[in-house]
Amino acid sequence: MKKIPYINSEKTGHHIDELMLRKGLSVRDLQMQFGFTTPQAIYKWLHGTSLPSIDNLVILSVILGVSMDDIIVLDAHPTK
């Protein structure tokens, strides 16, 4: 049985939150650095209801000082 990887958005959101805490960054800090009018996109990332776009993932990796691979949390679905 092969396992197909997928991005676990909920775990990725929790991981982004942990990385923000390590850097001492708040949602407001990220909102300002991204130039977002509202913090809604960031809250959606943190709650796992959406994932950052590739462009935003690149920026997020620079802000957090980690690679994009270090932000995303992968899980696997078993297949036949």
C-alpha positions in Angstrom: 0.0 0.0 0.0 1.4 3.4 -1.1 0.9 6.5 0.9 0.1 9.7 -0.9 1.3 12.9 0.8 -0.9 15.9 1.4 -0.5 19.2 3.2 -2.3 19.0 6.5 -3.7 22.5 6.7 -4.7 22.3 10.4 -1.2 21.1 11.5 0.4 23.6 9.2 -1.6 26.4 10.9 -0.5 25.3 14.3 3.1 25.1 13.1 3.0 28.6 11.7 1.7 29.8 15.1 4.6 28.0 16.9 7.1 29.6 14.5 5.6 33.0 15.0 5.8 32.6 18.8 9.5 31.6 18.5 10.2 34.8 16.5 8.0 36.9 18.9 5.7 37.9 16.1 2.0 38.6 16.4 -0.8 38.3 13.8 -0.7 42.1 13.7 3.1 42.0 12.9 2.5 39.6 10.0 -0.4 41.7 8.8 1.8 44.8 8.6 4.7 42.9 7.0 2.4 41.5 4.3 0.6 44.8 3.8 -2.8 43.1 4.4 -5.7 45.4 5.1 -7.2 42.9 7.6 -5.7 40.0 9.5 -8.3 37.5 8.2 -6.0 35.7 5.8 -3.5 35.1 8.6 -6.2 33.8 11.0 -7.4 31.4 8.2 -3.8 30.1 7.9 -3.6 29.7 11.7 -6.9 27.9 12.0 -6.2 25.6 9.0 -9.2 26.8 6.9 -6.8 27.9 4.2 -3.1 27.8 3.3 -0.8 30.6 2.2 -0.4 31.0 -1.5 3.0 30.1 -2.9 3.9 33.8 -3.1 2.9 34.3 0.5 4.6 31.1 1.6 7.9 32.4 0.2 7.5 35.7 2.1 6.4 33.9 5.2 9.6 31.7 5.1 11.7 34.8 4.9 9.9 36.5 7.8 10.1 33.4 10.0 13.7 32.6 8.9 12.9 29.0 7.8 12.5 27.2 4.5 9.1 26.7 3.0 9.5 23.0 3.7 9.9 23.8 7.3 6.5 25.6 7.4 4.4 23.0 5.7 3.3 19.8 7.6 2.8 16.8 5.5 0.7 13.7 6.3 -0.1 10.8 4.1 -3.3 9.1 2.8 -3.0 5.3 2.3 -3.9 4.1 -1.1 -4.4 0.7 -2.7 
